[in-house]
């Protein structure tokens, strides 16, 4: 159907959804914000309004946290048999797949990413994490511990540990992968037996709200177990992070905001996990499969319009192949079709907002003024109301440039040659950043790959690939890229506490 507010043909459910004013989901009910305030959501391809959402604030957060607290303390979710939890979590994954088309369209309309990419990557990866975590619901275990007490000779003790849910979780998610980041947060928290208050990014709340609608309509979760409060960071996110009845806060976003979240969470010393920014190097050796490295390095920076925390924004290529690599990536950049995400022919959509557009455009101009050479792209255009930045390759860059030091979060790569294959020096260059989220190494020499992977200080090192994710792989960063890990069994540490029990026999 053609929704009157769109220039695109959309799924019937999407059309109906967008015409409704979206409410908050608290204690199993859809409710208006206490203030009655709302905010508009825009299509980043046109700058036009596509939806209206309730603007939650501290009063709404209080209600949501109270509902989550009551649900947790009553044990209506945490005390449910673990195999039953697993079945419910698995069913959520099935529902996501059943609604692939509409969730992909909402993601494209809201974020700007190509709808085909959302349907092939964002939605299936979201369902996959629920299925993976469904299996963990029955496998969160403690240990028995052989105990030797030095000060009570002859006494016998039986000691063991319990791994228990941490409690009420405040989860604040970003705008670059709205559905997937919600899934990464919700699934492990449910598997651990926690209750949740989810705060989506104000730029992109729609897929999280639609997911909540789908879950609610299926009557899968007891009331209060999962609550969603939309609104702005200062008005809804900050009260959630500092709330005294929240036991743990999980945040994905910028390092700057992550530090604010950490300070807010210190009031009751709640547990905090952070998945933050990055300035990831892509390191190409002369013996690499150069064609594969070129394609991989281009995808590393241009996927999702460069709005990836692990984007390969620093290209380090050996001088023997530097020209070929930069020329190859530049050719790919020049041939990427930029347009609305809902256009089937689009390969790169607009940036998410006017604010992000201006930020990335500013970095491009900064790179030019500081002596960088634009070898592809360097263009940006918002004349249509959309926030379009073309894939950009900079050469003649160095570490002193703002472009190289700071996270851009857009489709801009800074290329630098290296001359010495000394792994210590290469690692020093790769690690010369405040971040440590990811890196990729391109070489046919398996010894070099393993040695360099060990020297790079980042949470993920890909070899002859980039942006490879699986629900079983832990993801997170060193240094200012965050605390803790998402996905894999490591994420369960974020949502559980360990209790030691000792019995005098």
C-alpha angles and dihedrals in degrees: 000000000000109000110214092232095053140065090213138079108246140181113277092243090051091052092051092044095053093050092059124081102243116234135200118267110225129161094346095311137100107233139172118247113269090242093048089230123143137184134210126244118211138208103240090210092064107012088234126134115260102168146007123226135188112259106225123201139177093301092055092045089053090055093046093047090047090053092048091046092051092046091051097044091048090055092227089141107016092050094047110112108270094235089056090051089051093052092051094047090049090051090055087058090052091050092052090055092046089056096041097127097051095041090050091050093049090049091051095045093046102038102024098235119141109276092226090057092048090050094047100039118010098046099041092045088051094054090044095059090053091052092046093049091045086068093051093056089082096040106057098118143168128218139239112236126207103232129208115184111197097193102049106054114201095014119128124214135181112212128185141155132235122206107211135180113271092226131233113019126201109204122192115188134193134238102242097077102010100171096036094048090050089052092048089055103037100044100058093040090055092045090054092050098251130141121231147216108191122199112192122202111273090231094058114022099134105089092047090051092047090048089052089050090052093049092046093049089054093053091225102141131050114247115277095022094102122023129175124205117182122198144095127316099247094043101041109007097051095049089049093051094049099038111130093217094054111096099192137016124203119193135181118187143073123351090236093058091040089062090051090050091051092053091047091050094053094082094085095013091245118182113267132199121185132189103188144161133325145194098196123192124222106204118198121190122201093247093057124112090265097198091052091044092052092050091044095048091049091051090046092063105025100046111110089008089292089293092131125115089220096044113147093242096154113063114197111183129170113255091243091065101020097104094046092047096048092044091050094049090045091053090051090048093052091051098049110111111229117202147109114328092232091058106099092217095054117113097178124027131202125286113267100255146359089257092057091043092055092045094053093042088053091054091050091053090045090054091051094048093048093055104268118147118228107219095169135015116346088159130121132174135186098165091116092052091257125112103240124170119174121228106273134200121193124195129183091048129148137188094262092066120100088226090062100040102045132060109255099184093205139089096287125120127189113212123206129171124223124204105190122066091204102135094212091058093044091050090048090055093045091050094046093108139082089241132076111177106121147339139182129216122201116199141116091223104096092192092056090047094053095042093049092044088057092051098048112092102219137109094242132031117185120197117209090346140060135204094024110156136177131171089242095056118089113231128195143097151267124229115358091353091086153265126286130359138276122219129007121063088298091075091064088071087067092059104037140067124211119228123192117212123191123187124194105225 
